Amino acid sequence: YNHTKNYDEAKRHALMALQLNPRYEHSHREYVESCIGCGQIEDARAGARALISQFPNFSTASLLDRWERHHRPITPGRVEHLEALRKAGLPE
């Protein structure tokens, strides 16, 4: 839902996914991005802290590196995703 800018729905689904599996990094990232999209900066920062507590070595650079290693193109949506993660305070 983040890719369609439906941030409220994205946040709702990310929260459900996190309840089912709090160790799934992608759900943490989607939650953070949806909060930024909704303008809920404090929720995004709390989500960023939760992501780091589960994945202490996470950084936006490591995510970008993973995408590149797996030959995933850096689309405008992925650029927006990285920008949202940075706005929430996740490490570069």
N, C-alpha and C positions, 0 to 999 in steps of 0.2 A: 504493500500500500504506500510505502514511502515514495516509490518511483512514480506514482500517480499523484503525489502531493496530498494524499488523503491521510494526513498525519494522525488524526484522532483514531481512525480505524487501525492504522499501523501500530499505534501505541497500545491499543486494546489487544491486538493479536500478539504483540511482542510480550506483553505481560502474561498472557495465557501460556505462551511458549516457555517463558521463564519459570512459571509455576510447575510446568511439566518436567523441565530439565534446566535447572539453573547453571549447569556446566556447559551449555551450548553458547559459544562465543558470539555466533551470528545473531542470536536473539538479543543479547546484550547490546550489540552494535545497533541493531534496528530500533531498539527501545531508545537509545541515546539520540539517534537521528530523528525519530518521531517527536521526541520532547523538544528538540531544537526547532523543528518545523512548526510545532504548536506555540513556540515562544516561551516554553516552560524551562527556563535556564536552570533553575535549582533542581528540578527533577532530572534534567539531563546530567548535571554534575553528580547527583546521587547515583544515577545509572552508570556514569563513568567510574565512580569509586567502586561500585559493585563489580563492574567488569574487571578492574584492576585487582580486586580482592580474589577473584576466581582465576585470573590470568595475569600474574604479576609482571610477566615479560612482554605484555602487549604494548605495541606502539603503532602509530599510523605508518611509520616507515616499514615495520615488519609486515603489516597487512599489505601494503603496496608491493613489497618484495614477493610475498606469497602469490599475489595476483599475477605478477610478471613471470614467476617461475612456472605457473600453471597455464601460461599463455592466455590469460584473460585480458581482453582489451580494456584500456583505461577509458571508459565511456564518460560522458558528461554526468551521468547518474553516479558513477563511482567517485568522480571528483567531488560532487556534492556530498556524498557520504563521508569522504575523508574530511571535508571542510566542517561538517557537523560534528564529527568526532573531535576535531581540534577545538572548536568553539566550546565544547563541553569540558575541555581541559585535559583530554587524553594526551599522553606524551607523543612527541614527534618521533 
